[in-house]
Amino acid sequence: MDQDPLHVLWIEPHFPGRLGAMADWLVRRRGYRCWFYCHTAEPRENWPASVGNGLELQNFGVGGVARDPSVSWSRTLERSLCYSYGCWEVLESRRPRPIDLVVGRSAMLGSSLFAPVYTPAPPRVSFFDYYFHARHNDLADEDAPGAPPAYTRWRRSINAIDLLDLEAADVAWTPTHWQRHLYPPAYRETMWVQHDGVAAPREPASIGRPPATTRRTIAGRSIPAGTKVISFVARSLDRLRGFDRFWKMANAVLKVREDVVCAIVGAQVVERGLDVYQHGRDYAASLGAQEPAADPERMWILGRCSPAATAEVLAASDLHVAPGRPYPVARSLLEAMGRGCVVLASDTAPHREPITSGRTGLLADPADPEAFTVRALAVLADPDGHRPLGEAAAALVRSSYSREACLPRIAERFAELAATGRRG
């Protein structure tokens, strides 16, 4: 449907973050004018091309405990309010106008909480990632029983800022049905479920693994002819995304097959505070010390990679493994599916939303390490026989999870909201 270009204020702690790709697409494809307010940003080479050409980027500072890399559990709400207040101060100073819609991602920091103080008229959309349960999901089932008291208290209080955002939002938005079901029933029923989309090839012809005779490279490394590639991609190599499970499976596979390399993308130092025991540590080195790599020459730990380099890894992958704990589906898993990879993932509720085992990928019991190894070896022994899984996964992503599929739906919802809501 035809839509008039909107003026949208986006607020997220980091840029491009989760919302940056949406803002960029709407500027380039729909002619929107966007202001993006953030506290921190990636290096300029990682910015989308529309910055300065319809997408205006503005940093905001914060004060007090928000400047500290970590704060005590009892001050997390104060930290969030400092972020929100810092954003409001810069809004008042810069005064972007006009604004038809405010889109904010709380990320447990409530960055857009005070935006209505500056501009009360436009409707407000709040993007929600994850609602914490005290003893369930992510690593809580494993860590909470013996975790430090400060950690368990933090888990019971961390949702406070999201609850404030839920109360204030005109539209509460989350990417998947599993994420929605985590929220309290009072909010759950009215939450909008719509994935924001991942980068994926547009045409079926560009999907699929290259022939074994094709020369392939990953991050400047040549892959010997006939070699098969197992990939693992995460922000950091941590337990949340199942790097411990991957390491065990990869070692078992490397001992059996000499024609396999493992391409591993992710920072070696654990960045997520959710892993109370490994946060700030080099978890890959720790695992390697406990269980040395079966063949270090075939265990390629590439570190943090650019989006282009990560796409290169997935394009070369014969099997992508995602053995994480119950947590929102990794974008890299959907990107791997979109590129036609055969995906092997842990059998958890979030993974069962995009993956039907035996149709669009494979699922294995996370409590059974041998099950991962057996399924991985089966794929490597018969890649052609498993190729329909990758083709079906790519078709699913094109229709339901690609940016080309998702962003027009989001633009339509934004236009309807702006047209029926109040205008500033």
Secondary structure, 3 states (H helix, E strand, C coil): CCCCCCEEEEECCEECCCCHHHHHHHHHHHCCEEEEEECEECCHHHCCCCECCCEEEEECCCCHHHHCCCCCHHHHHHHHHHHHHHHHHHHHHHCCCCCCEEEEECCCCCCCCCHHHHCCCCCEEEECCCCCCCCCCCCHHHHHHHCCHHHHHHHHHCCHHHHHHHHHCCEEEECCHHHHHCCCHHHHCCCEECCCCECCCCCHHHCCCCCCCCCEEECCEEECCCCEEEEEEEEECCCCCCHHHHHHHHHHHHHHCCCEEEEEEEECECCCCCCCCCCCCEHHHHHHHHCCCCCHHHEEEEECCCHHHHHHHHHHCCEEEECCCCCCCCHHHHHHHHCCCCEEEECCHHHHCCCCECCCEEEECCCCHHHHHHHHHHHHHCHHHHHHHHHHHHHHHHHHCEHHHHHHHHHHHHHHHHHHCCCC
